[in-house]
Every structure is written in C-alpha cells, then in structure tokens.
Amino acid sequence: MKERLFPFKGPDPDYIDYLERQLKSVLSRLGLDRGRLPVPGPSDSNSQDPSTGHYRFVECNQQAAKHAQPDKPTAWSKQLHKFLKTLPTEAGWLEARIRAGVDTPARNQDALQSILGNAGVVVFHEEYPIPSLPAMLPTGCEDLVVRGYRYGNFVSRCGHDRDFAQTVATFQDLVFCSYCEVMIKAGISIQVTNDTMRQYTGADKSDLTLERYRRGAVWANRCMAALFENGWGHRSWELFFLGGQTSAQLAAFAINDASSYKLVTTHMGHTSVPILENGWIPYCLPCIVHHITGYSVP
C-alpha cells in the first residue's frame, strides 16, 4: 500500500491482519464482536484479485473525492447578467427613455436624423423646462441667486444632451458594424471591409478585433429578431438603443456564446407591443442599414 493510516512497518498482509485486530478490538468494546471478519467471496463486488492473493487493494484519491467547487462566473457572463438587470420593463420604458435623454418625439426624431447621418450636432432643445426662480429672493443678493439658477439649468441641460449624445453614438456603433457585416455578405472582401471599419474605429484595431465587432452586431440583430417574434414590436430595436452596450461588450457575448442572446429573450418574455407607436419613429435597425446602403442591397 502506498499510504497507511497507521504507523505499521511490515508487509501488506501483516498490516491487514493488524487492521483486523484493531477493528475487532473496537467491535468487542461495543459488544459487536462476531469473530474473524470474512474474506470477500467470488460473488462479492470486492472479490479477490489473483495478482495479490486473497485481498484486493483499492486506492482512494481523497482529493478527487472532495465536492467539486462550482465554476466562478466569467467576466463576460457577469457583464451579460448585468446587462439583463438593466433592461427596461414595459412599465419602466418611459423612465429608461428619460435616462437615455431621448424621451420626447422631438428627441426621437433628432436621434434618428443623427443615426441616419442627416444631421449635424444637436444642441439644446426648446422643450427642456425653464427653471422657476424662488418666490422670495434675498435682498441685496438677487443677482447672485438668479445667476446660480441659470447656470444650474445650463449644467443640467448639458447633462441631458450628454446622455442623448452618448445614447445615439453607441447605437451608431451597432449600426456601423451591422452595415459592415452587410458589406461582406454582399461580396465585399474582408480586407476592404476592415479598412472601412478602421476609418471609424481607429487604425490600431486588428483584423480579429474588427471581426469580433461584426460578430457582436450579428448577435444583437439575432436577439432583435427573436424579440420581435416574441411580440416586442418596435421595442425589439429600441431595447438596444436604450441598453447602451458597446461594440466590445456585444462582441464578448458573441464570441463566448453565440446563442447567449436567448438569455435576453427569455428574460424579456412574451408580450404584445405594436410595431409603431403614435408620434414615435421606431429604431428599426434593418431599415436603417438598408437606407444607408442606398437600398442597393436586397
């Protein structure tokens, strides 16, 4: 035996006799002594092994016997579950639009104009509320208070426009990567497509990184299509507009598990949302890409 629990020196058969004596000693103290322990017979599952005489030696790997620890979640799966937690519910859709800075029909139209490449920089909008000054201004300090209110309103408007710009720019990333995937499907070489992508993403991006961005776009489009089938209507596309996932994050989901978008569709469930919302233009990604191609790709 390679390992012995007791410090016994001698051959294995003598060690086994020693173990039997120890066991009988314990059994006798408990009143359970029934004589010498039987040797396993041929029908026993622990039958004798001819190569070792009357006994069969079984080695126990204590390390392998320990309960296996569950695998720790990977970085990308943590990111995906974080994304699931931030997805808006039907009841919280308006709140999600407000957080994204695109909560009015005018903002919706401005966002689409920017996504389609038809608009310049969008600055402040008239619909933003003008703050009301306090009814009673401190004597001698009226000007300071008024200036403070005005500047506070200006900062708030900048933050609102920042959220708007960030939401639009992130969705533009997805549109662009989707467009480049269409280029490849239309017969454009990967090299030409990658060169086109570098004009926007930067010259330092490798071919592998750009391919992953496109795979992330495919992942998102498949998710949108599945959501549409589940009855989410125009919100199938708006979910990704409001979600704010970068190209790198979508790529991580796609390259680690191409079918992980099903977790999103399962999380959202089934519903019945119309394709169009009164006064609101949908962020239909296939239509947007089709428009950018000049309707030249079927």
N, C-alpha and C positions, 0 to 999 in steps of 0.2 A: 504494500500500500504506500502511495506517495505521501499521504498525510495521515497522521494518527492523532486522535484527540487526547489520548493518554500517553505519558512518557514511558512506554514499554519498549525494551530492547529485546530483539529476538525475531525469528522468522514469523511470517504471516499466520500460519496455523496456530502457533503458540499464542500469538496476540489475540486470535479469535477465541481460543479457549479462555484466555484471560478475561475478555469481554463478557463471555457467557457466565463466568464465575461472578463477575461484578453484577451482572443482571440478576442472577439467581439470588445473590445476597440481598439485593433490593427487594425482589419479589417475596423472599422469605420474611422480611421485616413487615411487608404489607399483608402477609398471610395469603399470598397468591402463588406460592411455590408448587409447581406441578412436575418437578423432576427436570431432567435434561431437556433443553429445547430441541424439537425435531429438526432434522435436516430436510430442506425442501425436496419434494419428490419430483419425478419427471413431469407430472401434470401441473406443477406449480409454475406461476409466471416467472418466479425467480429460480428456475431449475438450475442444476449444477452445470458448470462449464467444464468439459473434458480437459481442457488445457490447464486447468488449475486444481484438479482434484474434485473434492466434494463441495467446494464452495465457489460462488460466483461473486467477483468483486465489482462493485458498482461505484464509480467515482461521481461525486456530487459537486457540481460547479455552483458554489454559493453565490458568486457574483451574478451569474445568469438567472438565479432563482429569485433575485430581488424584483420587486414590481417595477416595471418599466415606467420611467417618468414621461408624462405627456410632452410632446414636442412643443417648444416655445414658438409662439406665432412669429412669422417673419415680418420684416419691415413693410413689405408691400401689402400683406394681408391686414396688418394693423391700419395701414393707410386706407385700404378698401373699406374696412369696417367703420373707420372714422367718416369716410365719405357717406356711407349708408346712414349714419346717425345725423348727418347734416342735411339729408334730403328733406325737402318740404313735404308736408302732408297737404291734403286738399284744403283742410281748414286753415292751414298756415301759409297758403300760397301768397296771399297779398303781403303778409309780413316778409316773406322771402324776397318779393319784388322790391319792397322798400329798402331792405338791407342791400340789395344789389344796385340801388339807385335808379331803377327802371320801373317806376310804379304808376306812371300816367300814360295815357295814349300818346301824348306828345313825345315823351321819353322813348316809348316803344318805337315810334316812327324814326326818331333820331338814331336810335341804336341800329335799326335795320339799314338806314341810309349809310351809316358808317361800315356796317358789316358788308354791304354790297359795294363799298368803295366809291360811293357817290357823294360823300360829304367831307368837309374839312373838319377842323377841331370844333367840337361842340362846347360852347361856353354857357354861362348861366341862363336860366330859363325864367320867363315871367311868372310861371305858375308857382315858383318857390315862395313860401309865405314870407311876408314882410313882418318883422317883429314889432310888437306894440310896446311903446315906452311906458314906464310906470306912471300911474296917475299923479303921484306926488314926487316931484324932483327936489332934491336937497337944494336949499337956497345957496347961491354962490358957486355951485358945482354942476349946474345943469349941463354945461357943455361937455364936461368930462364923462358924465353918465351917458349922454347921447352918443358920444364918440365910441364909448365902450360897447354900447348896444349894437351900433352899426358895424364895428369891427368883428364882434362876436358873430353877427349874422353872416358877415363875409367869410369868416373861417368855416362856419357851418356849411355854407354853400360850396366852398371849395371841397370839403369832405364829401358832400353829396355828389359833386361832379367827379371826384376821385373814384368813388365807388362805381359810378356809371362807367367811367373810362376803363377801369380795371375789368369790370364785367364784360364789356364789349371786346376789349383787347384779348382776353382769354378765350372767348368764343371764336374770335377771328383766327386764333391759332388752330383751333379744331377745324374751321372751315378750310384754312390753307392746306393743312395736312390731308384733309379729305380730298381736296382738289388735286393734290399731287398724286394721290393713290389713283384717281381717275385718269391722270396723265399716263400712268404705267399701264392701266387696263386698256387705254386707247392706243397703245403701241409705242409710246414714247420710251426711249431707253432709260434704264435706271440711272446711268451717269448723267444724262441731260436733266432728269428729274431732280437728282441730288444737287446739281449745280443750281437749279432753280430754287430749291429749298434753302441753299446757303445764302442766296441773296437776301433772304429774310431772317433765317435763324442764326447766321453768322458763319464765317469761313472756317472756324475751328471745329465745326461739327463733323464727326466721322461718318462714313457711309453707314456703319452699323447703327449709330445713333439716329440717323435720319430714317432708316428702315423701321426702327422701333417706334418712332413718332407716327409713321404711317400705319403701323400695326395697331397703335393706340387709337387712331382715328377709326379704323375698321371696327375695333372693339366697341367704341362709342356708337357707331352707326348701327351695329347689330343690336345693341341694347335699345336704341331708339325704336328700331323696327319691332322688337319684341314688346316694348311698352305700348306701341301703337296697337299691336294685336290684342293687348290686354285691356284696351279701351281708354287709354290715356289721351287720345286725341292730340290737340295742339300742344299739350303739356309734355308729350313724349320728347319733343325737341327742347322745349323751354327748361326742362329739368336740367339739361346740361348747360344751358345758358346761365341759369341761376347757380348751378353747382360750383362753377369756378375751378374745375380741375385742369391743371396744366398739361401740356403735351407729354412731359416727362412722367407725370403721375399716371396718365392713361396708358402710356407705354409700359409702365411697370405692371399694371393689371394684365395687359395683353400678353406680354412675354412670359409671365409666370403661370398664367392660367387663362388661355384664350376663351374658355367658357365661363369665366367668373362673372361676366355681365349678368348671368342668370341669377346671381345673388341679388342684384339690383332689382330685377323684375319680380323676383319672389318677395323681396322686401316691400315693394310698392303695391303688389297685389293687383287685383282686377277692379275696374271701375267703369264709368261711362261718362267721359269728357268729350264734348263736341270738337270737331276739327277746327272750327272757327269760334272766336269769342267776340262779342259785339264791341266794336271800337278798338279791337286789338289785332295786330297783324302777327301771325304765327312765325316762329323762327324755324321754318321748315328747312333743315339742312340740305336734303337732296335738291330742293328747289333753288336754294341759294347757290349751291355749287353748279347746278345746271345753268343758272343765269350768268355766273362768272365765265363759264365755258363759251358763252355766246350762243347757247343752245345748239352747239355743234356736235355734242356727244349724245347719242340716244339715251 
